[in-house]
Amino acid sequence: MEWDGWPDGYFEKDFTFQEYDVTGRLKVHWAHRVGGGDRKGDLDAEQWENGKRSWRQCLGIISCDNPRCEVITRPNTTPHRISIQLQKPCLCGAELSHHTCKVRSTLWTWSGGVHYDNGGIHTHARPTHILHLLPHEKIQFETIVESYPKTGPLALIVGVPRIDGPGESVADISDALLNAGRVSKEKQKIKKGSGLTGDSFIAAFARFSKDHSGFVVHAQLGEVAVISLQSPFMVSQLVKNGSVEGPVNGTVNDAAHGWWKTRTSLLMITSAYSPDLLCWVPGLFSYTNGASAQHFKYHFVGLFQSIAMEAESRKIPVTDHLFAGVGKSNLTEQCI
């Protein structure tokens, strides 16, 4: 079974310690109170029946007497605090009532993992305020945020803006992410964390490449890192059916310092003149983590490959002379 944080019904299941960690230690969204069991249990027991026992008692929900009101409140964890909650009116002005729940889940931790026993059916609605994201939900949220770091909370809820309309919404991950304030706080946690490193960067880069198929035309990751980006319009400007009048044939290349946070990284650009727009337009962008010959090599690999593919798609023969002198502005013939 996939752990969604809403265990319901009568069932028992054994979890390995790895599964226990992946589910956030079997984290639940129901409002509940946690307690320990007897002192006889042993964490190193060879049978789950002899393991260390703990339990979780569902606390039900707090709702109001107005049948048209949909506000559902999480009860606090102690009777005293719940009584304070009930003394206040609902947001709609009606009186609040506490709907208790008898469902108790029991966990036995032993040498082989955790044995989980869910003890009943919840006869009440789910609390609308969810306190925590499950581990896999955090990963999904981080992947989207890191793929679109400049997208605001509201746009993330509606769906990340794409050319063909709103894309994936963080609200599809968890109801906890329906609130813009909560989304903003979760984004801040990511910002304060380790950032785009390791697995999170690879996951974000893979998602970006998938969501924008064909935009990443070349990627070299390692000591020499070069990532080349290009839209269909950009590559169309690199291949022409003939020469343009004036000193505007060929391509112009430049590398800008100071574009990225790390000063040694560059934004490398190859531009071509557009006779329709009467100006120079970018034909290929590349991120590079340096300015060595190898960095320029991989930038031009992406450039040449895109030129060849564009020429083939337009039935223009791909020959060596097509690429001669790329980077200068004196190219002639039917090309670049």
C-alpha positions in Angstrom: 0.0 0.0 0.0 1.1 3.6 -0.7 1.2 5.6 2.6 -0.8 8.8 2.0 -1.0 9.9 5.7 -4.7 9.1 6.0 -4.8 5.4 7.3 -8.4 4.3 7.7 -10.1 1.1 8.4 -9.1 -2.2 10.1 -5.7 -3.4 8.8 -2.3 -4.5 9.9 1.0 -4.1 7.9 4.7 -4.7 8.5 7.1 -2.0 7.4 10.9 -2.3 7.1 13.0 0.5 8.6 13.6 1.9 5.2 9.9 2.1 4.4 9.4 3.5 7.9 11.8 6.4 7.1 10.5 6.9 3.6 7.0 7.5 5.0 8.3 10.0 7.5 8.0 7.4 10.3 4.4 6.6 9.2 3.4 10.2 9.6 -0.4 10.8 9.7 -2.5 13.8 9.0 -5.3 13.0 11.4 -5.2 15.1 14.6 -3.9 12.7 17.2 -2.2 12.2 20.5 0.9 10.0 20.9 1.5 7.7 23.8 4.0 5.0 24.9 3.1 1.4 25.7 4.3 -1.0 28.5 7.8 -1.3 29.7 8.3 -4.9 28.6 8.8 -4.3 24.9 12.3 -4.7 23.4 13.5 -2.8 20.3 15.8 -5.7 19.5 13.1 -8.4 19.8 13.1 -11.0 17.1 9.2 -11.1 16.9 7.1 -8.0 16.5 4.8 -9.1 19.3 7.7 -8.5 21.7 8.7 -5.2 20.3 8.5 -1.7 21.8 4.9 -0.6 21.6 3.5 2.9 21.1 0.0 4.2 20.1 -1.7 7.1 18.4 -5.2 8.2 19.5 -7.2 10.1 16.9 -8.7 13.3 18.4 -11.5 13.7 15.8 -12.4 17.2 14.6 -14.0 20.4 15.7 -16.9 21.7 13.5 -19.6 24.3 14.0 -23.4 23.9 14.3 -24.1 25.7 11.0 -24.7 23.0 8.4 -23.7 25.3 5.6 -20.3 26.0 7.2 -17.4 24.0 5.8 -14.8 25.0 8.3 -13.2 22.0 10.0 -10.7 22.7 12.8 -8.0 20.4 14.2 -8.4 19.8 17.9 -5.4 20.6 20.1 -3.7 17.7 21.9 -4.9 18.2 25.4 -8.5 18.4 26.9 -7.7 21.8 28.4 -6.7 23.3 25.1 -9.6 21.7 23.3 -12.0 23.3 25.9 -10.5 26.7 25.1 -11.0 26.1 21.4 -14.7 25.3 22.0 -15.3 28.5 24.0 -14.6 30.6 20.9 -17.2 31.0 18.1 -16.7 29.7 14.6 -15.6 32.1 11.9 -19.2 32.1 10.7 -20.4 33.0 14.2 -22.0 29.6 15.1 -21.0 27.5 18.1 -18.3 24.9 17.9 -18.6 21.2 18.8 -16.0 18.5 19.3 -16.6 15.2 17.4 -14.5 12.6 19.2 -13.0 9.5 17.5 -12.3 6.1 19.0 -9.7 5.0 16.3 -6.4 4.1 17.9 -3.4 2.8 15.9 -0.7 0.8 17.6 2.9 0.4 16.5 5.4 -2.2 17.5 9.1 -1.4 16.8 11.3 -4.5 16.7 14.5 -5.7 15.1 12.9 -6.3 11.7 11.1 -3.0 11.4 7.7 -1.7 12.5 4.4 -3.6 12.8 1.4 -1.2 12.3 -2.1 -2.0 13.4 -4.9 0.5 12.4 -7.8 0.0 14.8 -10.9 1.4 13.2 -12.8 3.6 10.8 -12.9 7.3 11.0 -16.5 8.4 11.0 -15.7 12.1 10.7 -14.3 14.4 8.0 -10.6 15.0 7.5 -9.1 18.1 9.1 -8.6 20.8 6.5 -5.4 22.1 8.1 -2.5 19.7 7.4 0.6 20.3 9.5 3.3 18.5 7.6 4.2 17.3 4.1 5.1 13.6 3.7 8.7 13.0 2.5 7.7 12.1 -1.1 5.5 15.2 -1.2 8.4 17.4 -0.1 10.5 16.0 -2.9 7.8 16.7 -5.5 7.3 20.2 -4.2 11.1 20.9 -4.1 11.4 19.6 -7.7 8.8 22.0 -9.0 10.1 25.0 -7.0 13.7 24.4 -8.0 12.6 24.0 -11.7 10.8 27.4 -11.5 12.6 29.3 -8.8 11.2 32.7 -9.8 7.5 31.6 -9.9 5.5 33.0 -7.0 3.2 31.1 -4.6 0.0 31.9 -6.4 1.3 30.9 -9.8 2.6 27.6 -8.3 -0.9 26.9 -7.0 -2.6 27.8 -10.2 0.0 25.9 -12.3 3.4 26.9 -13.4 3.1 29.2 -16.5 4.0 27.4 -19.8 3.6 28.3 -23.4 0.6 26.0 -23.7 -1.1 27.2 -20.5 -0.7 26.4 -16.8 1.4 23.4 -16.0 1.7 21.3 -12.9 0.2 22.7 -9.7 1.7 22.2 -6.3 -1.8 22.0 -5.0 -2.0 18.6 -6.7 0.7 17.3 -4.3 -1.1 18.0 -1.1 -4.1 20.0 0.3 -1.5 21.7 2.6 -0.3 23.6 -0.5 -3.6 25.2 -1.4 -2.7 28.2 0.8 -0.4 30.8 -0.7 1.1 31.6 2.7 1.9 28.0 3.3 3.5 27.7 -0.2 5.6 30.8 0.5 6.8 29.3 3.8 7.7 26.0 2.2 9.6 27.9 -0.5 11.6 29.7 2.2 12.6 26.4 3.8 14.0 25.3 0.4 15.8 28.6 0.0 17.4 28.3 3.4 18.4 24.7 2.7 21.2 23.4 0.6 19.7 24.7 -2.6 20.2 23.2 -6.1 22.8 20.6 -5.2 23.2 16.8 -5.7 20.0 14.9 -6.4 17.7 17.9 -6.1 19.5 19.7 -8.9 19.5 16.6 -11.2 15.8 16.1 -10.5 15.0 19.7 -11.2 17.1 19.7 -14.4 15.5 16.5 -15.6 12.0 17.9 -15.0 12.9 21.1 -16.8 14.2 19.2 -19.8 11.0 17.1 -19.9 8.7 20.0 -19.5 10.5 22.0 -22.2 11.3 19.2 -24.7 14.0 20.2 -27.2 15.0 23.4 -25.4 18.1 21.8 -23.9 20.1 21.0 -27.0 23.3 19.9 -25.3 24.4 19.2 -21.8 27.9 18.4 -20.5 28.2 17.9 -16.7 31.4 17.4 -14.9 34.6 19.3 -14.2 33.8 21.2 -17.4 30.1 22.0 -17.3 28.2 23.4 -20.3 24.4 23.5 -20.8 23.2 24.9 -24.1 19.6 26.1 -24.6 17.7 27.0 -27.8 14.2 27.6 -29.0 12.9 26.7 -32.5 12.9 30.4 -33.5 16.5 30.7 -32.4 17.8 27.8 -34.5 15.8 29.0 -37.5 17.9 32.2 -37.5 21.1 30.3 -37.8 20.4 28.8 -41.2 19.6 31.0 -44.1 18.8 30.2 -47.7 21.2 32.8 -49.0 23.5 35.7 -48.1 22.2 38.9 -46.6 23.3 42.2 -48.0 25.9 43.9 -45.8 28.3 42.7 -43.2 25.7 40.8 -41.3 26.3 37.2 -42.5 27.6 34.5 -40.2 27.4 34.5 -36.4 28.7 36.7 -33.6 29.8 35.1 -30.3 30.2 36.7 -26.9 30.6 35.5 -23.3 29.2 37.7 -20.5 30.7 37.7 -17.0 28.6 38.7 -14.0 25.4 37.1 -15.3 25.5 34.2 -12.8 26.1 34.3 -9.0 29.5 32.7 -9.4 31.8 35.1 -11.1 33.8 32.4 -13.0 30.7 31.2 -14.7 29.7 32.7 -18.0 26.7 33.2 -20.2 27.9 32.3 -23.7 25.8 33.6 -26.6 26.0 33.0 -30.4 23.9 35.5 -32.3 22.7 35.7 -35.9 21.3 38.6 -37.9 17.6 38.4 -38.6 16.6 40.1 -41.9 13.0 40.1 -40.8 13.6 41.8 -37.4 16.5 43.9 -38.8 18.6 43.1 -35.7 20.9 40.5 -34.2 19.0 37.8 -32.3 20.4 35.0 -30.1 20.8 31.6 -31.8 22.2 29.7 -28.8 22.6 30.3 -25.1 25.1 28.3 -23.0 25.8 28.2 -19.3 29.5 27.5 -18.8 31.4 27.1 -15.5 34.6 28.5 -17.1 36.2 29.9 -20.2 38.6 27.3 -21.3 39.0 25.8 -24.7 36.9 22.8 -23.6 34.1 25.1 -22.6 34.0 26.8 -26.0 34.3 23.4 -27.6 31.1 22.1 -26.0 29.3 25.3 -26.8 30.1 25.0 -30.4 29.3 21.3 -30.4 25.7 22.2 -29.5 25.8 25.0 -32.0 27.0 22.8 -34.9 24.6 20.0 -34.1 21.6 22.3 -34.0 22.7 23.9 -37.3 23.0 20.5 -39.0 19.6 19.4 -37.7 17.9 22.6 -38.9 19.5 22.3 -42.3 18.4 18.7 -42.7 14.9 19.6 -41.7 14.8 22.2 -44.5 16.4 19.9 -47.1 19.6 21.9 -47.2 22.7 19.6 -47.8 24.9 19.4 -44.7 28.5 19.8 -45.9 31.7 21.0 -44.3 31.6 24.4 -46.0 28.4 25.1 -44.2 30.3 25.5 -40.9 33.5 27.2 -42.2 34.2 30.4 -40.3 31.3 30.2 -37.9 31.9 32.8 -35.3 32.9 35.5 -37.8 30.7 37.8 -39.8 32.0 37.1 -43.3 30.1 33.9 -44.2 28.6 33.7 -47.7 26.7 31.2 -49.7 23.4 29.7 -48.6 24.1 29.4 -44.9 24.9 30.6 -41.6 
